[in-house]
Amino acid sequence: MAALAGARRQAPGIVIGRPLGIPVYVSPYWFLIAALFVTFYANSLKGSVHGSATRYVVAAAFVILLYLSVLIHELSHCVVARAFSLPVRRILLYPLGGFSEIDQEPQTPAREFLVSGAGPLLSLVLAALGYGAIVAFGPAGIPRILIDQLILANVLVGIFNLLPGLPLDGGRMLRAGVWKITGKPGTGTIAAAWAGRVLAVALLAVPFAFILRNGNSNGTNVANVLWLGVIAAFIWVGAGQSIRVTRVRERLPGLQARRLARRAIPIPASLPLAEAIRRADAAQARALVIVDHQDTPIAIVNETAVIATPEQRRPWIEAGSLARTLDPSLVLPADLSGMELIEAVRRAPASEYLLVEPSGQVFGVLATSDLDHAFAGT
């Protein structure tokens, strides 16, 4: 929760374009993995492409076309999402594929199914178009090699993403089905996430079971097993994140600013810290608000700074020296709750916020630490 409520969103990578107005980011790790892909694929072309430089050019072209296919896959999700008035934040391309960051969940199970299914469908359409190009034009040489590999890649991407487990598209389609049956999107997410975990275990168990049964006499490629392990870890982590997000959403209704507020007392900035603490204890308050000569709140005393101040120094330190000036973003309506409260805190990270009534009267102080504890269910 601390990361959710107290940190600003950081850019996920490098922007490489804005197709349809959607920013596309490339993960910094993508360049490393892309270079490895180019190297491995160039080595596999020794029997079909002559010349070392040519092999690397062909391999680089294939990797670029492959990730272009991934980008088109993700854009299809975004186009369908926008058709249902769902805001799309960005697309992220990372070493294992891509991710469309859509700010809202689809409104119905049917829309969830359509948004999720658009990507695999378009991947299979791209594979079909590649096959159609071969039939229509009969390319040979390097063009044929690239088209064959793109057909295979898009078929694998399409079919793999249809597997029924989160975070894959097929998992979201399964979620839509369970949501439709139960009427509860959270139940659909949990079911699809556990299906994803089962899928991750299966991806590891199947090749190892094959090795245990038949040995390695058939030349089983250890690299392939390791690659499956990376994919399985990705699916397991993604499924776990889906479960955690669902648990978070279940807690959101209980996050109410009024219920979490600390009672606060107004004090002048020049008041000694020791006396300010004494007044707060007498009033059974847990927060100190600095006011000006017109009793207008202008700052909040930082609890962490107070705790860090040795007791013997408190009579000689003015409370105002440990306060943070109240920017407008740190003054929140006392009626905020749920995601609106989370978003308000996320927009202006701080340790304390002033809560006010619709009339402008001070209601209390919201401490981020209290919000964190409530969010974690502690």
C-alpha positions in Angstrom: 0.0 0.0 0.0 2.8 2.4 0.7 3.9 2.2 -2.9 0.3 2.7 -4.0 -0.5 5.6 -1.8 2.8 7.3 -1.4 4.7 7.1 -4.7 4.4 8.9 -8.0 4.0 6.7 -11.1 7.3 6.3 -12.9 7.8 6.0 -16.6 8.0 2.2 -17.4 10.6 2.7 -20.2 11.4 4.6 -23.4 8.6 6.0 -25.6 9.0 4.7 -29.2 5.8 6.0 -30.7 2.2 7.0 -30.2 0.1 4.9 -32.7 -3.6 6.0 -32.5 -2.5 8.5 -29.8 -1.5 5.7 -27.4 2.1 6.0 -26.0 4.1 2.8 -26.5 6.9 2.2 -24.1 9.8 -0.3 -24.5 11.3 -1.8 -21.3 15.0 -1.2 -21.0 15.5 -4.9 -20.7 13.9 -5.4 -24.1 17.1 -4.3 -25.9 19.2 -6.9 -24.0 16.7 -9.7 -24.8 16.2 -8.6 -28.3 20.0 -8.7 -28.8 20.0 -12.3 -27.5 17.1 -13.2 -29.8 19.1 -11.8 -32.8 22.2 -13.8 -31.8 20.3 -17.1 -31.3 18.2 -16.7 -34.4 21.2 -15.8 -36.6 23.0 -18.9 -35.4 20.0 -21.0 -36.4 20.1 -19.6 -40.0 23.5 -21.0 -40.8 22.1 -23.7 -43.0 19.7 -21.5 -44.9 21.2 -18.0 -45.2 24.8 -17.4 -46.4 27.1 -14.8 -45.0 27.4 -13.9 -41.3 26.4 -10.2 -41.8 23.3 -11.3 -43.8 22.2 -13.7 -41.1 22.3 -11.0 -38.5 20.4 -8.6 -40.7 17.7 -11.2 -41.3 17.6 -12.1 -37.6 17.3 -8.4 -36.6 14.5 -7.9 -39.2 12.7 -10.9 -37.8 12.9 -9.7 -34.2 11.6 -6.2 -35.2 8.7 -7.8 -37.2 8.0 -10.1 -34.3 7.6 -7.2 -31.8 5.7 -5.3 -34.4 3.2 -8.2 -34.4 3.1 -8.0 -30.6 2.4 -4.3 -30.8 -0.5 -4.9 -33.3 -1.8 -7.6 -30.9 -1.9 -5.0 -28.1 -3.3 -2.3 -30.2 -6.3 -4.6 -31.0 -7.0 -4.7 -27.3 -6.8 -1.0 -27.1 -9.1 -0.3 -30.1 -11.8 -2.6 -28.7 -11.4 -1.1 -25.2 -11.8 2.4 -26.6 -14.9 1.3 -28.5 -16.4 0.6 -25.1 -15.3 4.0 -23.7 -12.5 2.5 -21.6 -9.5 4.9 -21.3 -6.2 3.4 -22.4 -3.1 4.8 -20.7 -0.3 3.1 -22.6 1.2 0.0 -24.1 4.4 -1.6 -22.7 6.6 -3.9 -24.7 8.8 -6.1 -22.5 11.0 -9.1 -23.3 8.2 -11.7 -23.0 5.6 -9.8 -25.0 3.4 -6.8 -24.4 0.8 -5.3 -22.0 -2.0 -2.8 -22.6 -2.6 -0.6 -19.6 -6.4 0.1 -19.6 -7.4 2.3 -16.7 -10.9 0.8 -16.1 -12.3 -2.7 -16.1 -14.8 -3.5 -18.8 -18.3 -2.8 -17.7 -19.8 -6.3 -18.4 -18.5 -9.9 -18.9 -19.3 -9.7 -22.6 -17.1 -6.6 -23.0 -14.3 -8.2 -21.0 -14.5 -11.2 -23.3 -14.3 -9.1 -26.4 -11.5 -6.9 -25.2 -9.4 -9.9 -24.2 -10.2 -12.0 -27.3 -9.2 -9.3 -29.7 -5.5 -9.8 -29.3 -5.3 -13.5 -29.9 -7.8 -13.2 -32.8 -5.7 -10.6 -34.6 -2.5 -12.7 -34.0 -4.1 -15.6 -35.8 -5.4 -13.2 -38.5 -1.8 -12.1 -39.1 -0.7 -15.7 -39.4 -3.5 -16.3 -41.9 -2.4 -13.2 -43.9 1.1 -14.5 -44.0 -0.1 -17.9 -45.3 -2.2 -16.1 -47.9 0.9 -14.1 -49.0 2.8 -17.3 -49.6 -0.1 -18.8 -51.6 -0.6 -15.7 -53.6 3.0 -14.6 -54.3 5.1 -17.7 -53.7 8.0 -15.8 -52.2 11.4 -17.6 -51.9 14.7 -17.1 -50.2 14.9 -14.6 -47.3 11.3 -13.2 -47.7 10.0 -16.8 -47.4 12.1 -17.4 -44.3 10.8 -14.3 -42.6 7.2 -15.0 -43.5 7.4 -18.6 -42.3 8.8 -17.5 -39.0 6.2 -14.8 -38.6 3.4 -17.2 -39.3 4.8 -19.6 -36.7 5.3 -16.8 -34.2 1.8 -15.4 -34.6 0.2 -18.8 -34.3 2.2 -19.5 -31.2 1.4 -16.1 -29.7 -2.3 -16.4 -30.6 -2.7 -20.0 -29.2 -0.5 -19.4 -26.1 -2.5 -16.3 -25.2 -5.7 -18.3 -25.4 -4.6 -20.6 -22.6 -7.2 -20.2 -19.8 -5.2 -18.6 -17.0 -4.3 -15.1 -15.9 -2.4 -13.0 -16.8 -2.9 -14.4 -20.4 -5.8 -13.2 -22.6 -7.4 -16.6 -22.3 -7.4 -16.1 -18.5 -9.3 -12.9 -18.9 -11.8 -14.6 -21.1 -12.2 -17.3 -18.5 -12.7 -14.6 -15.9 -15.4 -13.1 -18.1 -17.2 -16.5 -18.2 -17.0 -17.1 -14.4 -18.1 -13.4 -13.9 -21.1 -14.1 -16.2 -22.1 -17.2 -14.3 -21.6 -15.9 -10.7 -22.3 -12.3 -11.3 -19.1 -11.5 -9.3 -16.1 -10.1 -11.2 -13.8 -10.8 -8.1 -14.8 -14.5 -8.1 -13.9 -14.6 -11.8 -10.5 -13.1 -11.2 -9.7 -15.5 -8.4 -10.8 -18.5 -10.5 -8.8 -17.4 -13.5 -5.7 -16.5 -11.4 -5.6 -20.0 -9.8 -6.1 -21.5 -13.3 -3.0 -19.4 -14.3 -1.0 -20.9 -11.4 -2.0 -24.4 -12.4 -0.9 -23.6 -15.9 2.4 -22.3 -14.7 3.1 -25.5 -12.8 2.1 -27.6 -15.8 4.5 -25.7 -18.0 7.3 -26.8 -15.7 6.0 -30.2 -14.9 5.4 -31.5 -18.4 9.0 -31.2 -19.7 10.5 -32.5 -16.5 8.0 -35.5 -16.5 9.1 -36.2 -20.1 12.8 -36.1 -19.1 12.2 -38.4 -16.1 10.2 -40.9 -18.3 12.4 -40.9 -21.4 15.7 -39.5 -20.2 17.6 -37.0 -22.3 18.4 -39.5 -25.0 16.4 -37.5 -27.5 18.6 -34.5 -27.0 16.1 -32.5 -25.0 17.2 -28.9 -25.1 18.0 -27.6 -21.7 17.6 -24.1 -22.9 14.0 -24.8 -23.9 13.3 -26.1 -20.4 14.8 -23.0 -18.9 12.8 -20.8 -21.3 9.6 -22.6 -20.2 10.7 -21.9 -16.6 10.9 -18.2 -17.3 7.4 -18.2 -18.9 6.0 -20.2 -16.0 7.5 -17.7 -13.5 6.0 -14.9 -15.5 2.5 -16.5 -15.4 2.8 -17.4 -11.7 3.8 -13.9 -10.7 1.1 -12.3 -13.0 -1.6 -14.6 -11.5 -0.4 -13.7 -8.0 -0.7 -10.0 -8.8 -4.2 -10.5 -10.1 -5.2 -12.2 -6.8 -3.6 -9.3 -4.8 -5.4 -6.7 -6.8 -8.7 -8.4 -6.3 -8.1 -8.5 -2.5 -7.2 -4.8 -2.7 -10.5 -4.0 -4.4 -12.4 -6.0 -1.8 -10.9 -3.7 0.9 -11.6 -0.4 -0.9 -15.2 0.1 0.4 -13.7 0.1 3.9 -11.3 2.9 3.2 -13.2 5.9 4.4 -11.4 9.1 5.3 -13.8 10.0 8.1 -13.3 6.7 9.8 -9.5 6.9 9.5 -9.1 10.5 10.5 -7.2 11.6 13.6 -8.6 14.2 15.9 -6.5 17.4 15.6 -6.1 20.6 17.6 -5.1 24.0 16.3 -1.9 25.6 17.6 0.2 28.6 16.7 3.5 28.0 14.9 5.5 29.6 17.8 4.1 27.2 20.4 6.9 25.1 22.0 6.7 21.5 20.9 6.4 20.2 24.4 3.4 22.4 25.2 1.8 21.4 21.8 2.2 17.7 22.8 0.7 18.4 26.2 -2.3 20.1 24.8 -2.8 17.2 22.3 -2.7 14.6 25.1 -5.1 16.6 27.2 -7.6 16.8 24.2 -6.9 13.1 23.3 -5.9 14.3 19.9 -3.2 12.7 17.7 -2.5 15.5 15.2 -1.4 19.1 15.4 -2.5 21.7 12.8 -0.7 25.0 12.6 -3.0 28.0 12.3 -2.4 31.7 11.5 -3.7 34.7 13.5 -7.1 34.2 11.8 -7.2 30.6 12.9 -6.8 29.4 9.3 -4.9 26.1 8.9 -1.6 26.7 7.2 0.5 23.6 8.0 0.4 20.1 9.7 3.1 19.1 12.2 4.9 16.0 10.9 4.5 13.1 13.3 7.7 11.4 12.3 9.7 14.6 13.0 8.0 14.9 16.4 8.9 11.3 17.3 12.5 11.9 16.2 12.9 14.9 18.4 14.5 14.1 21.8 12.2 14.8 24.7 14.7 17.2 26.4 14.8 19.4 23.3 11.0 19.7 22.9 10.5 22.7 25.2 13.0 24.7 23.1 11.7 23.9 19.6 8.7 25.6 18.0 6.1 23.3 16.7 5.9 25.2 13.4 9.5 24.2 12.6 8.4 20.6 12.3 5.4 21.3 10.1 4.7 21.0 6.4 3.0 23.8 4.6 -0.5 23.0 3.5 -0.6 23.0 -0.3 -4.1 22.8 -1.8 -3.4 19.2 -2.8 -3.0 18.3 0.9 -6.4 19.4 1.8 -8.9 16.7 1.1 -12.7 16.4 1.5 -13.6 14.3 4.6 -16.2 12.4 2.6 -13.6 10.7 0.3 -13.5 6.9 0.3 -12.4 3.9 -1.7 -10.5 4.5 -5.0 -11.2 8.2 -4.9 -9.3 8.4 -1.6 -6.4 6.3 -3.0 -6.1 8.5 -6.1 -6.2 11.7 -4.1 -3.3 10.5 -1.9 -1.4 9.1 -4.9 -1.6 12.5 -6.7 0.1 14.3 -3.8 2.3 12.0 -1.8 2.7 13.2 1.9 2.6 11.8 5.4 -0.4 13.8 6.6 -3.5 15.4 4.9 -6.0 17.9 6.3 -9.6 16.7 6.1 -12.3 19.3 5.8 -16.1 19.3 5.7 -18.0 20.6 2.7 -18.4 23.8 4.7 -14.6 24.2 4.9 -14.5 23.4 8.6 -11.6 21.2 9.7 -12.6 17.6 10.4 -9.3 16.1 11.3 -6.0 14.8 9.9 -5.5 11.7 7.8 -2.1 10.0 8.3 -0.8 7.9 5.4 0.4 5.3 7.9 -3.2 4.8 9.1 -4.3 4.4 5.5 -1.6 1.9 4.9 -2.6 -0.2 7.9 -6.3 -0.1 6.9 -5.4 -1.1 3.4 -3.3 -4.0 4.6 -6.1 -5.1 6.9 -4.1 -4.7 10.0 
